Amino acid sequence: MLEQGNPTNWKTAELSRPYGPGANFQIEVPSVHVVLASLNKASIPLFQEFEESWYETSAVDKEGQIEFLVKDPDGYLLRFVEPLGYRSK
């Protein structure tokens, strides 16, 4: 996902050229619980805790996912998501 800079969303560092630390990569997985277990075992902290989110995808639908974010050693955000499907608004 490429997103215009927003001072309230997942800011890991001051944004300045070349803007690399402002990137976040969404990675779809069958189960976020498997990834969470691996991160916990390695004592890797989460940047944003596990949560369920629903995003408007049309005038009548929302698409859901379970997601969390972790910061890699270079400051990039990795957002792991498990799809939940669609529901009506």
Beta strands, then each sheet from edge to edge (+ up, - down):
strand 1: 24-28
strand 2: 48-56
strand 3: 61-71
strand 4: 77-88
sheet 1: 1+ 4+ 3- 2+
end
